[in-house]
Amino acid sequence: MNFAQKQCGKAPSSLNLTDLDAPLISRFLSALEQQRGTSISSRNVRLTAIRSFFRYAAYEEPAQSAHIQRVLAIQTKRQARAMISFLIREEIEALLVAPDQHTWNGRRDHALLRLAVQTGLRLSEVTSLSREALVLGTGAHVRCHGKGRKTRCTPLTKQTAGVLKAWLKEPARGTTNVLFPNVHGGRLSSDAVQYLLAKYLAIAQQRCPTLKQKRVTFHSLRHSSAMELLAAGVDTAVIALWLGHENVETTQIYLHAHLALKEAALAKTRPMTGKQARFRPGDKLLEFLTSL
């Protein structure tokens, strides 16, 4: 409202709906980026809020329909998508052997990281798991509640199921039934998981120096799981179901990031046989023009 007050020369309480037109809102969005240093994504969030208000206004002020439609027609700004960060097989293995499995914390962290890398669960999904979420034996899988309160089941490999089966034999901490509890038996916080990941990354970097060149977060483990599936030839539609993506288009980012798949596609193409040659004019006029 401060921006509108300066632009229109009116107090906020005196502003009318017609004062907030499309050019004014466009200038406001530009000012957010140029003067305040707001990111494109934050700029788009502001625009979304403005659109919500004008959709409400469309029901209250139908006479201003044309004015409202011009505001709603303002486009969101596209932004360049950063290349995703993921771990290759050697880096994953170095991370998984980093926890000291002679300690309770180390065995918990090893099981947690192995589950995360194999299933691609989100951080919030992993920390909210209970012991009952695991179904071991034939058809081993883990049940989790993802975004939108949707439940999905993710299969477990024989190795992951074995690690989790051994972890379930550990004495429970506290009175809760959390799968990966803290030392007091409560749920691990997001900060605690990020901290333990950073600790084991520092150890894994000694074994696998390429990790020093990457910015690894817990979400990178989710990306790594997707890239492993993609490299194994799993269809992106199946990967979308595996990760709990609402839209299969979200999964397309992994196709863009997988250089090995692009190299494999290039290897299937036929090489061009044309040879590079210097142009030689076939006419005296062309020779003269070329020499100028």
Buried (B, 14 or more C-beta within 10 A) or exposed (E): EEBBBEBBEEEEEEBEBEBBBBEBBBEBBEBBBEEEEBEBEEBBEBBEEBBEEBEEBBEEBEEBEEBBEBBBEBEBEEEEEEEBBBBBEEBBBBBBBBBEBEEEEBBBBBBBBBBBBBBBBBBBBBBBBBBEBBBBEEEBBBBBBBEEEEEBEBBBEEEBBBBBBEBEEEEEBEEBEBBBBBEEEEBBEEEEBEEBBEEBBEBBBEBBEEBEEBEBBBBBBBBBBBBBBBBEEEEBEEBBBBBBBEEBEEBEBBEEBBEEBEEEEEEEEEEEEEEEEEEEEEEEEEEEEEEE
